[in-house]
Amino acid sequence: MIEFEPAYIKLHESGKLQETANRLNALYESCTLCARNCKVNRNQGEKGICKAGSRVKISSAHPHFGEERPLVGRNGSGTIFLTHCNLLCLYCQNWDISHGGEGDEISDQELASVMLRLQNIGCHNINFVSPTHYLPNIIQATVFAVENGLRVPIVYNTGTYDQLEIVKMLDGIVDIYLPDSKYIDGTIAKKYSPGAGDYPEVAKAALKEMHRQVGLLQTDENNIALWGLMIRHLVLPNGLAGTEEFVKFVADELNPGTYVNIMAQYRPAYKAHQFPELSRGLTHTEYNQALVLARKHGLYNLG
Ligand code: SF4
């Protein structure tokens, strides 16, 4: 049996968790929380590209059974969907939350209570979906939650337009990284996630740092995730996600044993119909080719 204590507990005991929350909170004065680098003062009500304020806004929080099996287990992943997004893909399936801003503002104390409620009903982890733009609130809420008994793993479920320096600040706080790898070509990134032309370099640097921090996925005797890196790769039609280059990157620069979920569920949503190349679902052939490429390049832990 693997003994597990989330790293954030020791960090809290040393006072460093609160220090990180303070350092992140200071960034709201001139926001550089993500690679957009808007430098707006969110404490004064200025809005950057994500349109998020300085109080956290969530659209829902519940046990989720549609995530990867090691996150779901028997009781579900304690998923907290955060409102707004810093990547803003034009084909987003959750566009009403990410682009539309649907959700309710809550205090950091209330967010801590939500985390504890999910733990208390048996969720195996706390899974923050699109967390980057609310990191100061999330880490402050984690301080409050730890003081009141939080001890399940924290999952950082991100679109991966994350600054390297910010990811470094999460060392010892995040147990499970669940990043997307959306694009490998900057021209494509800029077209479908407007302005994010540097996504490939930004995401690769973030993925390497995540891998350095938590390494390969570790699970308990029931195959429930405890810590590690789990990458999602949504295969886009017409090869737009750059699958071969992505799997080569994982094999060569991370580790061929990295847990990778090659995802087939692309459906045109939001403004996808404005782009003929994105206006259909994935074919079986396209998906199978993606799996063949992953295996050809040696990936052996496919979700
Ligand atoms: S988190 Fe939002 S405001 Fe801050 S840099 Fe990113 S997009 Fe801009």
Residues whose N, C-alpha, C, O or C-beta is under 5 A from the ligand:
A	BS01	SF4	C31 T32 L33 C34 R36 N37 C38 G48 I49 C50 N86 H133
